Amino acid sequence: MWFWQALIINLAITAIFVASWQYIGDWLDHRLVAVRRAAFGVILGAFATVAMIFAVELGNDVIFDFRLSFYAVAGLFGGPLAAVVSLAFAAAMRVALGYSEAQGAEGLMAAAGLCGVGGHYLAYKTLKPVLSIAAVSIATALLVWTSFSVIPVDRHHAEMAVVLPQAVGIILVTTFVLSFVICNRLQRSDERRLLVAALRQSPDYQYVKDRRGRFVLANHNLARFVGRISTAEILGKSNSEVSAYPAQADRLHDSEQYLMKTGKSVVGEEEPFVRWDGKTVLLSSSKTPVFSEDGRVIGLAVTSRDVTEQRLLEAEIEYNRSMLDLALSEMSDGLAMFDESGFLVLCNDQFRSSFPRTAHSITAGMHYRDIFQSLASNDEDLNMPADPGNDWIQDFVGSLKQGKAREIPLGNGHWLRMKGRVTTDGKTIVTVTDLTEMKIANQALLTLTDQLKALAATDGLTGLMNRREFDAALERELRRSERSKLPVSLLLIDVDHFKSFNDLYGHLAGDDCLRAISSCLKQTPRRPGDLAARYGGEEFVIILSDTDQKGAFRVADDLRRRIVDLSLIHEGNDFGAVTASIGVAAYAADATGRNSDELLQRADDALYEAKDSGRNSVVSWTPSRPAGRAAS
């Protein structure tokens, strides 16, 4: 056969392979790896056999065709298995067809297959398929060139020597084109596998429909959503054939047809759907029409996500937020939250209103240092320095984080209590309580307590200290004077013939008499430790601190005279007026073992002596007899 005719036929064979590879590749994609490679080897071997049938004989049994390109490509993309299968298939077909070829043809075929296998492993190692394709194409062309250079060409066919370089070049191009076409198909196949794998593993419900509304692609989640085991059960079917709910299927079909008709897309459209098990869920769907190269709508791509739990969670969060806002607005205390860096995250109106002069400047995002500076500049906190430094602020904040409460007097007369607490995530919650009313109530309580104490210690009639308080005061004064090595004296006063005064003038007049005498006693004590008390009935006592017996006698006599000077008429008394008898007892500065009962007894003894001597007199106690007596 003439060379150019055979060459055209071989090129046609190559073109047929290229044209049919799209369908061949689709068929192989769904086979196991070993089966795919073996089948790939058979297909390449078949095309090599066809190319061998239309080989060109250059003379001296020199044969030229494209078979080596097919063997090399089989090894390049199918590995050793495809190379061996293609060679074995071609050899078997050659025997079956009764072809006998030039010596060394089997070696060339095997060498081409090895070149392809070498390129196969080179591609896996370098991850550069273009480099492997180029290497295998060049190696195959060199293999052909070498084979022709060692085989002499018949002189009658010397003109073929001009064709040989062209044939070798064609082999190079043919091998490269075949390899490139297959490689491109494999890359697109890998990309499709990645897309399909991603689609299948997607947590969303994803599918693609054709123009008639039939599923052409779907993932496993969608199959499970409609109650199917695999996607094969829904591919090629419509909504009504898949869904168990006709009304829902029709509604979905109408909306999808509308989108494909108008070419519009929707994003995040939320609709309730009933699953195969009867549970209603909320799906958020994005639907996009698919266009052909000429602009026609050929289908619809849909991605749906189950947002039921998300919306329920959002609703719960919103409810909790509204409850928190309500709680913050209704609580009586002020509350603020600071993050771990000290910036204000949130605060309620009560917190702001707690600081009326600074409320306008307290906003979310402020640092607590700026808040304190603002409080100081507005004279809000009376305990705060005019210019609080960082150390003062850190100390204050540190005490709050430790849970210590701080009381703050404000410039407007109010009192606040501020207390903090650190949360587990490092935030600080500060509460502010208005203590003003409590402070006022506490002060009133203290005043009332003081008043009650005074009432409990005071004789209601005379306003002097009562007997119980006197006993305690005397014990305290005796202990103090003994520690301090100071003298102490006691006056025991008795109104003369007071019973007859009551009988003559009545008890009301008697009360007035006692009050008048009490006023004289109140004027008598001179030192802080001195005090007067009603001892009982018409008897009174006076404690004189840091006063010896002589000084106490002078004080007692002066008191006796002032009682006389009251000129209270008393016809039952020998003196015609109200008088009093006074007993004086004392402990010297160096006295030890001081005893209140003993001192009272001595004063009482001295008082008895004063009454026995005619009344209206002052007597000082001595071991033998009174030390002195005042004139009436």
C-alpha positions as CSV (number, residue, x, y, z in Angstrom):
1,M,0.0,0.0,0.0
2,W,1.3,3.4,-0.9
3,F,2.8,5.2,2.1
4,W,0.6,8.3,2.2
5,Q,-2.6,6.3,1.9
6,A,-1.6,4.1,4.8
7,L,-0.5,7.1,6.7
8,I,-3.9,8.8,6.3
9,I,-5.6,5.6,7.4
10,N,-3.5,5.4,10.5
11,L,-4.2,9.0,11.3
12,A,-7.9,8.2,10.8
13,I,-7.6,5.3,13.3
14,T,-6.0,7.7,15.8
15,A,-8.8,10.3,15.2
16,I,-11.4,7.6,15.8
17,F,-9.8,6.7,19.1
18,V,-9.6,10.4,20.1
19,A,-13.3,10.9,19.2
20,S,-14.5,7.8,20.9
21,W,-12.4,8.2,24.1
22,Q,-15.0,10.4,25.7
23,Y,-17.5,7.5,25.7
24,I,-14.8,4.8,26.4
25,G,-13.6,6.8,29.4
26,D,-17.1,7.1,30.8
27,W,-17.6,3.4,30.5
28,L,-14.3,2.7,32.2
29,D,-14.9,5.2,35.1
30,H,-17.5,2.8,36.6
31,R,-15.2,-0.2,36.7
32,L,-12.8,-1.5,39.4
33,V,-9.2,-0.3,39.0
34,A,-7.8,-3.7,37.9
35,V,-10.7,-4.2,35.5
36,R,-10.4,-0.7,34.2
37,R,-6.7,-1.1,33.5
38,A,-7.1,-4.5,31.8
39,A,-9.9,-3.2,29.7
40,F,-7.8,-0.1,28.8
41,G,-5.1,-2.5,27.7
42,V,-7.5,-4.5,25.5
43,I,-8.9,-1.3,23.9
44,L,-5.4,0.1,23.1
45,G,-4.3,-3.4,21.9
46,A,-7.3,-3.4,19.5
47,F,-6.5,-0.1,18.0
48,A,-2.8,-1.2,17.7
49,T,-4.0,-4.2,15.8
50,V,-6.1,-2.1,13.4
51,A,-3.1,0.2,12.9
52,M,-1.0,-2.9,12.2
53,I,-3.4,-4.1,9.5
54,F,-2.9,-0.8,7.6
55,A,0.9,-0.8,8.1
56,V,3.2,0.5,5.4
57,E,5.9,-1.8,4.0
58,L,9.0,0.2,3.1
59,G,10.9,-2.8,1.8
60,N,13.2,-5.5,3.2
61,D,10.3,-6.3,5.6
62,V,10.5,-2.9,7.1
63,I,7.0,-2.1,8.4
64,F,5.7,1.3,9.6
65,D,2.5,2.0,11.5
66,F,1.2,3.7,14.7
67,R,1.0,0.6,16.8
68,L,4.0,1.7,19.0
69,S,2.2,4.8,20.0
70,F,-0.8,2.7,21.3
71,Y,1.5,0.4,23.3
72,A,3.4,3.3,24.8
73,V,0.1,5.1,25.8
74,A,-1.2,1.8,27.3
75,G,1.8,1.6,29.6
76,L,1.8,5.3,30.4
77,F,-1.8,5.5,31.7
78,G,-2.5,1.8,32.5
79,G,0.8,0.8,34.0
80,P,2.3,-2.7,33.6
81,L,-1.0,-4.5,33.5
82,A,-2.4,-2.4,30.6
83,A,0.9,-2.7,28.7
84,V,1.1,-6.4,29.0
85,V,-2.6,-6.9,28.1
86,S,-2.3,-4.6,25.0
87,L,0.8,-6.5,23.8
88,A,-0.7,-9.9,24.4
89,F,-4.0,-8.9,22.7
90,A,-2.1,-7.5,19.7
91,A,0.1,-10.6,19.5
92,A,-2.9,-12.9,19.7
93,M,-4.7,-11.0,17.0
94,R,-1.6,-11.0,14.8
95,V,-1.4,-14.8,15.0
96,A,-5.1,-15.1,14.4
97,L,-4.9,-13.0,11.3
98,G,-1.8,-14.9,10.1
99,Y,0.5,-11.9,10.0
100,S,4.2,-12.6,10.0
101,E,6.4,-9.5,10.5
102,A,10.0,-8.5,10.3
103,Q,12.4,-9.9,12.8
104,G,12.6,-7.7,15.9
105,A,9.1,-6.4,15.7
106,E,8.1,-8.0,19.0
107,G,11.1,-6.4,20.7
108,L,10.1,-2.9,19.4
109,M,6.5,-3.5,20.7
110,A,7.8,-4.5,24.1
111,A,10.2,-1.6,24.2
112,A,7.4,0.8,23.5
113,G,5.3,-0.7,26.3
114,L,8.3,-0.4,28.7
115,C,8.7,3.3,27.7
116,G,5.1,3.9,28.6
117,V,5.5,2.0,32.0
118,G,8.5,4.1,32.8
119,G,6.6,7.3,32.1
120,H,3.8,5.9,34.2
121,Y,6.0,5.7,37.3
122,L,7.7,9.0,36.4
123,A,4.3,10.7,36.5
124,Y,3.5,9.3,39.9
125,K,6.8,10.3,41.3
126,T,7.0,13.8,40.0
127,L,3.3,14.6,39.9
128,K,3.9,16.2,36.5
129,P,2.0,14.3,33.8
130,V,3.0,16.7,31.0
131,L,6.6,15.9,31.7
132,S,5.9,12.2,31.5
133,I,3.9,12.6,28.3
134,A,6.7,14.5,26.6
135,A,9.3,12.0,27.8
136,V,7.3,8.9,26.6
137,S,6.5,10.6,23.2
138,I,10.2,11.4,22.6
139,A,11.3,8.0,23.7
140,T,8.8,6.3,21.4
141,A,9.9,8.4,18.5
142,L,13.6,7.7,19.2
143,L,12.8,4.0,19.4
144,V,11.3,4.2,15.9
145,W,14.2,6.2,14.5
146,T,16.7,3.8,16.0
147,S,15.0,0.8,14.5
148,F,15.0,2.3,11.0
149,S,18.6,3.5,11.3
150,V,19.9,-0.1,11.8
151,I,17.8,-1.7,9.1
152,P,19.0,-1.0,5.5
153,V,16.4,0.2,3.1
154,D,16.1,-1.3,-0.5
155,R,17.6,1.0,-3.1
156,H,14.4,0.7,-5.1
157,H,12.8,2.4,-2.2
158,A,15.5,4.9,-1.6
159,E,13.0,7.6,-1.9
160,M,11.4,6.3,1.3
161,A,14.5,7.4,3.2
162,V,13.2,10.9,2.8
163,V,9.8,9.9,4.3
164,L,11.3,8.2,7.4
165,P,12.1,11.4,9.4
166,Q,8.6,12.6,8.7
167,A,7.2,9.3,9.9
168,V,9.2,9.5,13.1
169,G,7.9,13.0,13.7
170,I,4.3,11.8,13.1
171,I,4.9,9.1,15.7
172,L,6.1,11.7,18.2
173,V,3.1,13.9,17.5
174,T,0.6,11.0,17.5
175,T,1.9,9.6,20.9
176,F,1.8,13.1,22.4
177,V,-1.8,13.8,21.1
178,L,-3.1,10.4,22.3
179,S,-1.5,10.9,25.7
180,F,-2.7,14.5,26.0
181,V,-6.3,13.5,25.1
182,I,-6.3,10.7,27.6
183,C,-4.6,12.8,30.3
184,N,-7.1,15.6,29.9
185,R,-10.0,13.1,30.1
186,L,-8.5,11.6,33.3
187,Q,-8.0,15.0,34.9
188,R,-11.6,15.9,34.2
189,S,-12.7,12.5,35.5
190,D,-10.7,13.0,38.7
191,E,-12.2,16.5,39.1
192,R,-15.6,15.0,38.7
193,R,-14.9,12.2,41.2
194,L,-13.8,15.0,43.7
195,L,-17.0,16.9,43.1
196,V,-19.1,13.7,43.4
197,A,-17.3,12.7,46.6
198,A,-17.8,16.2,48.0
199,L,-21.4,16.1,47.0
200,R,-21.9,12.7,48.7
201,Q,-20.2,13.7,51.9
202,S,-21.9,17.1,52.2
203,P,-24.1,17.5,55.3
204,D,-26.6,19.5,53.1
205,Y,-29.2,18.1,50.8
206,Q,-27.9,18.7,47.3
207,Y,-29.3,17.8,43.9
208,V,-29.5,18.8,40.3
209,K,-32.6,18.5,38.1
210,D,-33.1,18.6,34.4
211,R,-35.5,20.9,32.6
212,R,-38.4,18.5,33.1
213,G,-37.8,18.4,36.9
214,R,-36.2,15.0,37.1
215,F,-33.2,14.2,39.3
216,V,-30.0,13.8,37.4
217,L,-27.6,14.2,40.4
218,A,-28.2,13.8,44.1
219,N,-26.3,13.1,47.3
220,H,-26.9,10.5,49.9
221,N,-28.4,12.9,52.4
222,L,-31.2,13.8,50.0
223,A,-31.8,10.1,49.4
224,R,-32.2,9.5,53.2
225,F,-34.4,12.6,53.5
226,V,-36.9,11.0,51.2
227,G,-36.6,7.6,52.7
228,R,-34.4,5.9,50.1
229,I,-31.3,3.8,50.7
230,S,-29.3,5.1,47.7
231,T,-29.3,7.8,45.2
232,A,-29.9,5.3,42.4
233,E,-33.5,5.0,43.7
234,I,-34.3,8.7,42.9
235,L,-32.2,9.4,39.8
236,G,-34.3,9.9,36.8
237,K,-37.5,10.4,38.9
238,S,-39.6,13.5,39.6
239,N,-40.8,14.9,42.9
240,S,-44.1,13.2,42.7
241,E,-42.4,9.8,42.2
242,V,-40.0,10.3,45.1
243,S,-42.1,12.2,47.7
244,A,-44.8,10.5,49.8
245,Y,-46.7,13.8,50.1
246,P,-48.3,14.8,46.7
247,A,-49.2,18.4,47.8
248,Q,-45.6,19.1,48.9
249,A,-44.2,17.5,45.7
250,D,-46.4,19.7,43.5
251,R,-45.6,22.8,45.4
252,L,-41.9,22.2,45.1
253,H,-42.2,21.3,41.4
254,D,-44.1,24.5,40.6
255,S,-41.5,26.7,42.4
256,E,-38.6,25.0,40.7
257,Q,-40.2,25.3,37.2
258,Y,-40.8,28.9,37.9
259,L,-37.1,29.5,38.6
260,M,-36.1,27.6,35.5
261,K,-38.6,29.5,33.4
262,T,-37.5,32.9,34.7
263,G,-33.8,32.1,35.1
264,K,-33.9,33.6,38.6
265,S,-32.0,32.4,41.6
266,V,-33.0,32.3,45.3
267,V,-30.6,32.2,48.3
268,G,-31.5,31.2,51.8
269,E,-35.2,30.6,51.1
270,E,-36.7,28.9,54.2
271,E,-39.6,26.5,53.8
272,P,-41.1,23.8,56.0
273,F,-40.8,20.3,54.6
274,V,-42.2,16.9,55.8
275,R,-39.6,14.1,55.8
276,W,-40.4,10.6,54.9
277,D,-40.9,9.7,58.6
278,G,-43.5,12.5,59.0
279,K,-41.3,14.9,60.9
280,T,-41.5,18.5,59.8
281,V,-38.2,20.4,59.4
282,L,-37.3,23.8,58.2
283,L,-35.0,23.9,55.2
284,S,-33.0,26.8,54.0
285,S,-32.5,26.4,50.2
286,S,-30.4,28.1,47.6
287,K,-31.5,27.4,44.0
288,T,-29.7,28.4,40.9
289,P,-30.7,27.7,37.2
290,V,-28.0,25.9,35.1
291,F,-27.4,27.4,31.7
292,S,-26.0,25.8,28.5
293,E,-23.3,27.4,26.4
294,D,-25.9,29.1,24.2
295,G,-27.7,30.6,27.3
296,R,-30.6,28.1,27.6
297,V,-31.8,26.9,31.0
298,I,-31.1,23.2,31.1
299,G,-31.6,22.4,34.7
300,L,-31.6,23.6,38.3
301,A,-28.9,23.1,41.0
302,V,-30.2,23.1,44.6
303,T,-28.5,23.1,48.0
304,S,-30.7,22.8,51.1
305,R,-29.8,22.8,54.7
306,D,-31.8,21.7,57.7
307,V,-31.9,24.8,60.0
308,T,-34.6,23.5,62.4
309,E,-32.2,23.1,65.3
310,Q,-30.4,26.4,64.5
311,R,-33.6,28.4,64.4
312,L,-34.8,26.8,67.7
313,L,-31.5,27.6,69.2
314,E,-31.6,31.2,67.9
315,A,-35.1,31.5,69.3
316,E,-34.0,30.2,72.7
317,I,-31.0,32.6,72.6
318,E,-33.3,35.5,71.8
319,Y,-35.7,34.5,74.5
320,N,-32.8,34.2,77.0
321,R,-31.5,37.5,75.9
322,S,-34.9,39.2,76.3
323,M,-35.2,37.6,79.8
324,L,-31.8,38.8,80.7
325,D,-32.7,42.3,79.4
326,L,-35.9,42.2,81.5
327,A,-34.0,41.0,84.5
328,L,-31.4,43.7,84.1
329,S,-34.0,46.4,83.7
330,E,-36.2,45.2,86.6
331,M,-33.5,44.5,89.2
332,S,-33.0,47.1,91.9
333,D,-29.2,46.9,91.9
334,G,-26.9,48.2,89.2
335,L,-24.9,45.6,87.3
336,A,-22.0,45.8,84.9
337,M,-19.8,43.2,83.3
338,F,-16.2,43.8,82.3
339,D,-14.1,41.4,80.1
340,E,-10.8,40.0,81.0
341,S,-9.0,43.1,79.6
342,G,-11.1,45.5,81.7
343,F,-13.5,46.8,79.0
344,L,-17.1,47.3,79.8
345,V,-19.2,44.6,78.0
346,L,-22.7,45.6,79.3
347,C,-24.4,47.4,82.1
348,N,-28.0,48.2,83.0
349,D,-29.6,51.6,83.5
350,Q,-29.5,51.2,87.2
351,F,-25.7,51.0,87.1
352,R,-25.4,54.3,85.2
353,S,-28.0,56.1,87.3
354,S,-26.1,55.1,90.4
355,F,-23.5,57.7,89.4
356,P,-25.7,60.6,88.3
357,R,-22.9,63.0,87.5
358,T,-21.1,60.5,85.3
359,A,-24.0,58.5,83.9
360,H,-23.8,60.2,80.4
361,S,-20.2,59.0,79.9
362,I,-20.5,55.4,80.9
363,T,-20.8,53.4,77.7
364,A,-20.1,49.9,76.5
365,G,-16.5,49.5,75.4
366,M,-15.1,51.9,78.0
367,H,-12.1,50.7,80.1
368,Y,-12.7,50.7,83.9
369,R,-9.7,53.0,84.2
370,D,-11.5,55.6,82.1
371,I,-14.7,55.2,84.2
372,F,-12.7,55.8,87.4
373,Q,-11.1,58.9,85.9
374,S,-14.5,60.2,85.0
375,L,-15.8,59.5,88.5
376,A,-12.9,61.5,89.9
377,S,-13.3,64.4,87.5
378,N,-17.0,64.8,88.4
379,D,-16.4,64.5,92.2
380,E,-18.7,61.5,92.2
381,D,-16.8,59.4,94.8
382,L,-15.8,61.4,97.9
383,N,-13.4,58.7,99.0
384,M,-11.5,58.8,95.6
385,P,-8.4,60.9,95.2
386,A,-8.8,63.9,92.9
387,D,-6.3,62.2,90.5
388,P,-6.4,58.5,91.1
389,G,-3.3,56.8,89.8
390,N,-3.0,53.4,88.2
391,D,-1.9,51.9,91.5
392,W,-5.0,53.1,93.3
393,I,-7.3,51.9,90.6
394,Q,-5.6,48.5,90.4
395,D,-5.9,48.1,94.2
396,F,-9.6,49.0,94.1
397,V,-10.3,46.7,91.2
398,G,-8.3,43.9,92.8
399,S,-10.3,44.1,95.9
400,L,-13.5,43.8,93.9
401,K,-12.2,40.8,92.1
402,Q,-11.5,39.2,95.4
403,G,-15.1,39.6,96.4
404,K,-14.6,42.4,98.9
405,A,-17.4,45.0,99.2
406,R,-16.5,48.7,99.1
407,E,-18.8,51.4,100.4
408,I,-18.7,54.6,98.4
409,P,-20.1,58.0,99.7
410,L,-21.3,60.1,96.7
411,G,-21.1,63.8,96.3
412,N,-25.0,64.0,96.3
413,G,-25.2,62.5,99.8
414,H,-26.0,59.0,98.7
415,W,-24.1,55.9,99.7
416,L,-23.3,52.9,97.4
417,R,-21.9,49.5,98.1
418,M,-19.9,48.0,95.2
419,K,-19.0,44.3,95.0
420,G,-17.4,42.2,92.3
421,R,-17.1,38.6,91.3
422,V,-14.9,36.9,88.7
423,T,-16.5,34.4,86.4
424,T,-14.9,31.2,85.1
425,D,-14.0,32.7,81.8
426,G,-12.2,35.7,83.3
427,K,-15.0,38.3,83.2
428,T,-15.7,40.5,86.2
429,I,-19.3,41.2,87.3
430,V,-19.8,44.3,89.4
431,T,-23.0,45.0,91.4
432,V,-23.9,48.4,92.9
433,T,-26.4,48.7,95.7
434,D,-27.9,52.0,97.0
435,L,-27.3,52.0,100.7
436,T,-28.7,55.5,101.3
437,E,-32.0,54.4,102.9
438,M,-30.2,51.7,104.9
439,K,-27.6,54.2,106.1
440,I,-30.3,56.6,107.2
441,A,-32.2,53.8,108.9
442,N,-29.0,52.6,110.6
443,Q,-28.2,56.1,111.8
444,A,-31.7,56.5,113.2
445,L,-31.3,53.1,114.8
446,L,-28.0,54.1,116.4
447,T,-29.6,57.3,117.7
448,L,-32.6,55.4,119.0
449,T,-30.2,52.9,120.6
450,D,-28.3,55.7,122.3
451,Q,-31.5,57.1,123.5
452,L,-32.6,53.8,124.8
453,K,-29.3,53.3,126.5
454,A,-29.6,56.7,128.0
455,L,-33.2,55.9,129.2
456,A,-32.0,52.6,130.6
457,A,-29.3,54.4,132.5
458,T,-31.3,57.4,133.6
459,D,-33.8,57.8,136.5
460,G,-37.0,58.9,134.9
461,L,-38.0,61.4,137.6
462,T,-34.7,63.3,138.2
463,G,-32.8,62.7,135.0
464,L,-29.8,61.5,137.0
465,M,-28.1,58.2,136.5
466,N,-30.1,55.3,138.0
467,R,-28.9,52.8,140.6
468,R,-27.9,50.1,138.2
469,E,-25.8,52.4,136.0
470,F,-24.3,53.9,139.2
471,D,-23.1,50.5,140.4
472,A,-21.3,49.8,137.1
473,A,-19.8,53.3,137.0
474,L,-18.5,53.0,140.5
475,E,-16.8,49.7,139.7
476,R,-15.2,51.2,136.6
477,E,-14.0,54.3,138.6
478,L,-12.6,52.2,141.4
479,R,-10.6,50.1,139.0
480,R,-9.3,53.1,137.1
481,S,-8.3,55.0,140.2
482,E,-6.5,52.0,141.6
483,R,-4.5,51.5,138.4
484,S,-3.7,55.2,138.2
485,K,-2.9,55.5,141.9
486,L,-5.4,58.3,142.3
487,P,-7.9,59.0,145.1
488,V,-11.6,58.6,144.7
489,S,-14.5,59.8,146.9
490,L,-18.1,59.0,147.3
491,L,-21.0,61.3,148.6
492,L,-24.1,59.6,149.9
493,I,-27.0,62.2,150.3
494,D,-30.3,61.8,152.0
495,V,-33.1,64.3,152.1
496,D,-34.1,65.0,155.7
497,H,-37.5,64.0,156.9
498,F,-38.7,63.4,153.3
499,K,-41.5,61.0,154.3
500,S,-43.1,63.8,156.4
501,F,-42.7,66.1,153.4
502,N,-44.7,63.8,151.3
503,D,-47.3,63.4,154.0
504,L,-47.7,67.2,154.4
505,Y,-47.5,68.3,150.8
506,G,-48.3,65.2,148.7
507,H,-46.3,63.0,146.3
508,L,-46.4,65.5,143.4
509,A,-44.7,68.1,145.6
510,G,-42.3,65.4,146.7
511,D,-41.4,64.7,143.1
512,D,-40.8,68.5,142.5
513,C,-38.6,68.6,145.6
514,L,-36.5,65.7,144.4
515,R,-36.1,67.3,140.9
516,A,-35.0,70.5,142.5
517,I,-32.3,68.7,144.6
518,S,-31.3,66.8,141.5
519,S,-30.5,70.1,139.7
520,C,-28.1,71.0,142.5
521,L,-26.4,67.6,142.2
522,K,-26.0,68.0,138.4
523,Q,-24.0,71.2,139.0
524,T,-21.7,69.5,141.5
525,P,-19.4,67.1,139.5
526,R,-16.5,68.9,137.9
527,R,-14.2,66.3,136.3
528,P,-15.0,63.8,133.4
529,G,-15.1,60.9,135.8
530,D,-17.5,62.7,138.3
531,L,-21.2,61.7,138.2
532,A,-24.4,61.9,140.2
533,A,-27.1,59.3,140.5
534,R,-30.3,58.6,142.3
535,Y,-29.5,55.8,144.7
536,G,-33.1,55.1,145.7
537,G,-36.2,57.0,147.1
538,E,-34.8,60.3,148.6
539,E,-31.2,59.1,148.5
540,F,-28.6,60.3,146.0
541,V,-24.9,59.6,145.4
542,I,-22.0,61.4,143.8
543,I,-18.7,59.9,142.6
544,L,-15.8,62.3,142.7
545,S,-12.8,61.1,140.7
546,D,-9.3,62.2,141.6
547,T,-10.6,63.8,144.8
548,D,-9.4,63.0,148.3
549,Q,-11.5,63.0,151.4
550,K,-10.9,66.6,152.4
551,G,-11.8,67.8,148.9
552,A,-14.9,65.7,148.9
553,F,-15.9,67.1,152.3
554,R,-15.7,70.7,150.8
555,V,-17.8,69.6,147.8
556,A,-20.4,67.9,150.1
557,D,-20.7,71.0,152.3
558,D,-21.1,73.3,149.3
559,L,-23.8,71.0,148.0
560,R,-25.6,71.0,151.5
561,R,-25.6,74.8,151.4
562,R,-27.1,75.0,147.9
563,I,-29.9,72.7,148.9
564,V,-30.6,74.9,151.9
565,D,-30.6,77.9,149.5
566,L,-33.4,76.3,147.5
567,S,-35.6,77.5,150.4
568,L,-38.1,74.8,149.8
569,I,-40.6,75.1,152.8
570,H,-40.8,72.0,155.0
571,E,-42.7,72.5,158.2
572,G,-42.0,69.0,159.3
573,N,-38.3,69.7,159.5
574,D,-36.7,71.5,162.4
575,F,-35.1,73.9,160.1
576,G,-38.4,74.9,158.4
577,A,-37.0,74.1,155.0
578,V,-35.8,71.2,153.0
579,T,-32.3,70.1,154.1
580,A,-30.1,67.1,153.4
581,S,-27.5,65.0,155.3
582,I,-24.4,63.9,153.5
583,G,-22.0,61.1,154.3
584,V,-18.4,61.2,152.8
585,A,-16.1,58.2,152.2
586,A,-12.9,58.0,150.2
587,Y,-10.0,55.9,149.2
588,A,-6.6,57.5,149.4
589,A,-4.2,57.5,146.4
590,D,-2.2,54.6,147.8
591,A,-5.1,52.5,148.9
592,T,-5.3,48.9,147.5
593,G,-8.0,46.4,147.4
594,R,-10.7,49.0,146.6
595,N,-14.2,47.7,147.0
596,S,-17.5,49.3,146.0
597,D,-19.5,47.7,148.8
598,E,-17.0,48.8,151.4
599,L,-16.9,52.3,150.1
600,L,-20.7,52.5,150.1
601,Q,-20.8,51.1,153.6
602,R,-18.4,53.7,154.8
603,A,-20.4,56.5,153.2
604,D,-23.6,55.1,154.8
605,D,-22.0,55.0,158.2
606,A,-20.9,58.6,157.8
607,L,-24.5,59.5,156.7
608,Y,-25.9,57.8,159.7
609,E,-23.6,59.9,161.9
610,A,-24.7,63.0,160.1
611,K,-28.4,62.2,160.7
612,D,-27.7,61.2,164.3
613,S,-26.0,64.6,164.9
614,G,-29.0,66.6,164.0
615,R,-29.2,66.4,160.2
616,N,-28.4,69.1,157.7
617,S,-24.8,68.2,158.1
618,V,-21.8,66.6,156.4
619,V,-19.8,63.8,158.1
620,S,-16.6,62.2,156.8
621,W,-16.0,58.5,157.6
622,T,-13.1,57.6,159.9
623,P,-12.4,54.3,161.6
624,S,-13.3,55.7,165.0
625,R,-15.7,58.6,164.5
626,P,-16.6,61.3,161.9
627,A,-13.7,63.4,160.8
628,G,-15.7,66.6,160.7
629,R,-19.2,68.2,160.9
630,A,-20.8,71.1,159.1
631,A,-22.8,73.8,160.9
632,S,-26.5,73.9,160.2
